[in-house]
Each structure stands twice: as structure tokens, then as C-alpha cells.
Amino acid sequence: MTPEKTLAPEQRDELLRLLQARFAQHANRHPNLQWAEVRARLMAHEARLWSLQQMEASGGEPDVVGHDAQTGEYLFCDCAAESPAGRRSLCYDLPALESRKDHPPVGNAVDAAAAMGIELLTEAQYRELQRLGRFDAKTSSWLLTPAPIRQLGGALFGDYRYGQTFVYHNGAASYYAARGFRGMLRV
């Protein structure tokens, strides 16, 4: 753990209070899970708190959405109603960014997620998230794109419209003020 990727004790405590309050407020996202066990896991893997802070600071509102019984990991996902405001107007990945001749965006979703220590949601994870609430009713989120689609220049994104979850494709170099990305963090 590098010094620049650690939280001061007061930052850690504030983040834990915020996560605990969100956990209690949205119990439907994690039935049968107990905050004390989640907190113990977080404290045992304190380096992951930095990534959770990055998710929070960029508007993601991370919350527990599952538990992997085999590994013991808790799954944290961005649960903000709309795609996190601090992660919008990005194209999909670095090759897409480098292909932009005019008006390139400030960055790309794949590298931004990696810098935060999180992973882009897969299509399956995005659909599972939509079972827990209604997300991206006014925005959209880039999704981890299978290599064959990406090799053809495309990338996937999802949103929620007309009472349905949709997954679409777009050119990977495209970017929009209402499109960001959601991430997953395993702790």
C-alpha cells in the first residue's frame, strides 16, 4: 500500500460511517448480510478503503450488493441513481481516446476505473444491479466490453428506459455528458 493510496484515520472513520449508514438504509441490496462482518472484512483489507473513497468522491455512492461465499469477498458497486457525475464524458478506452482527432474527451473509462482500483461492470453485473433498483434512468454507463466487439471498434453501455434495462453498443471513441461508468470492488 503506497502512502498516496491510504486514508488518514479520520477519513477512514468518516467513510466507514457513511458506508454503514448506506448499508442500513438500503438493506434490500444485501439481505442476510451483517454490517459487523462487512466492517471486519474492510478493516482486514484496509487498502481497499482508498478505492471505496474514490468511488464515493466521484459520486458513485458505493454499497454492498453481494457476497462471494467461496472467497469471502463482499461486492461493492456504485449505487448512485445516475451514472457517477465525476466519471462522465469519457470514451471507452485508451485506443479509442487516441483515435479521436477532434474534440477528444479528458480521459477514458477503462483507465479511470483502473486508476481507482475498481473494475467496470460486466453486462451480467449491470443487469443484476438493475434488479436492486432503478439506475441510469437519465444517464448511461459504459460496460466491460467483450474483446470481439471491442476489436471491431465498438463498446457496450447500459441504461434503464421504459421500464426495461437496455444494453446497447456505440463506437468506443464516442463520449457524452450523460454517459459515465459504474464500478465493482471486491473486498
Buried (B, 14 or more C-beta within 10 A) or exposed (E): EEEEEBBEEEEBEBBBEBBBEBBEEBEEBBEEBEBEEBBEBBEEEEEBBBBBBBBBEBBBBBBBBBBEEEEEBBBBBBBBEBBBEBBBEBBBBEBBBEEBEEEBBEBBBBEBBEEBBBBBBBBEBBBBBBEBBEBBEEBBBBBBBEEEEBEEBBBBBBBBEEEEBEEEEBBBBBBBEBBBBBBBBBB
